Amino acid sequence: MKSYVYAVILVLIIPFQSTLLSPLSIFGIKPDLSLALLFIIGLLTGPVEAALVGISIGLVLDIGSASLLGFSGLTRGLVGFGAGLLGSRVLDIFNPVLVLFLTIFSLAEGIFISLFLQATYGEVPFFTMIVGRLVPQAIYTSVLCFFLLRFANRRDILHLLKRRNIQKEL
């Protein structure tokens, strides 16, 4: 991907996520734009580049939310790496079944964060959080990603994100 596209994403991800997605909140649950965008980048670029983008996006989110610095960078880097591996193995990135993998990645990230919170802060309502918050947010993020892919395909935006040559990574 071109470096100016990454710079624009890193600068605008927090304002877009906080202002544009606030009206889309359903019962206090908003889709995660940064995770959906990272999944699309992973499908288009490859595991190494997607992992680096995931770490960068996670660090920007950590700085913007004043949370534990580097933790979102770690989890988003792992999600980017997984999406990049998936993207290097599929032929049709517009297949709706791929969005199911984003649901799985989102749930895995949420469960990892919940387990970390439970290990460090003590009692966290783990199962209530999974059923009441993580599963709906994962599904909502996947739906957002599906519509982003469709929009980007119709507007021919994906040429900004696609890798120049198809190669096997890792």
N, C-alpha and C positions, 0 to 999 in steps of 0.2 A: 504494500500500500504506500501511497505517497506520504511523505512526512508532514506536509501541510494539512492533510486530512486528519492525521493523528493529533496535530496541535489544535485544530478546531474542535475535535471531539473532546479533548482533555479540558479545554477552556469552557466549553458550553454544556458539558454533561450535567453538572450540578444545577445550573439555572434551568435547564430544560426539565430535568427530573423533578425539581421542586415546584416549578410554576406551571408547566404544561400538563403534568400528570395529576395535579391536585384536584382539578374538576372531575377526573376519572375515578376518584376514590369511591369504592363501594364498601360500606361498613368499616371505613378506616383502613382498607387494604388497597394499596396502590401497586401497579405493576412496576417492575424494576427495569427501567429503560437501559441502564448501563449494562445489566446482565444480558438483555436481549441483543443489544448492539455488540457486545463482546462475543456472543454466540455467532452472530452473522460474520463478524470479522474472522473468527476461528474457522468457520466453514470456508471462507474465501482465501485465507492466507496460508495457514499451516500452523503446526503446534508451537514452534519456537517464537514466531512473531506474535501469535495470539497470546502466548504466555506473558511475553513482555508487555503487550498492550494491557492484559489483565492486571498485571502488577502495577502498571502506571495508573490505570483507572481506579484500582483499589486504594492506592496511596492518595489520589486526589479526593476520593470519597472519605477516607480516614481524616484527612486534613480538614475537609469541609464540615465533617460532623463532629470533630473533636473527640473521636473515639480512640481506641487502642491503635496506635500508629503501626501500620504494617500488617495487621491481621486481615483486613479486607484485601490488601495486596496479595497476601498469601493465598487466600481462598479464591480470589478472582484470577490469579495466575494459574491455579490448578484447573479452574473451569475453562479458561482460555486454552490451556494445553489440551484438555479433553476435547473441546470443540474443534481444535485444530487437527487432532488425530482423527476425529470423526470426519472432518471436511476433506482430509487427504484420502479417505477411503470411499467416499460416495461420489456418484457421477451427477446426480440431479439434486442441487441444493434447494430446489423449489418443491420437493416432495413434502407434503404436509406431515408425514410420519417423523421427519427430522425434528419437528417442534416438540414431539414427545421426549426426545433426548434433552431438550432444554428444561422441560419439567423435571426430569430426573436430576440434571445438574443443579437446578435451583433447590430442589429438595435436599440433595446431598450437601450443598453449601449451608443451608439452613440448619440441618441436623448437626453438622460439624460445629457450627457456631453455638447451637444450643448445648451440645455436649461440653464445649469449652466453657460456656457460662456456668453450667452445672458443676464442672470440676473446680472452677475458680471462685465462684460466688456462692456456692451452696445450693440450696433447694430452688430449682427452677421448675415450673409446671410443664414438664417436658411433653407429655402426650397432649395436653391441652393446647400447647403452643403449636404442635405439629398439625393437629386437626383444625384448630381455630384460626391459625395464622399462616403457617408455612405452605400447606397444601393449596389453599385458595390463592395465595400470592404466586405460587409456582405456576398454577394453571392460568392465572391472569397475565403473568409475564409471557407465557408461551403464546397466548392469544395475541398479545401485542407484537411479539416477534413475527408471528405468521403474517399479520397485517403490514408490518414494516417490510418484510421480504416481498410481499405482493406490490406494495407501493414503490419500492426501489426497483423492482423489475419493470413496472409500467413506465416509470419516469427515466429509465436507463441510467440510474445512479450507480449501479453495481460496478460499472467500469472503473470508478474511482477506487474501489476496494479490491478488485480481483488481482491475483498475482499474475505476473507477466508470462510465466511459463509453468506448465504443470510438471511438478517433480515430486518424487517420493521423498518425504522427510522422515527421518528416523527409521 
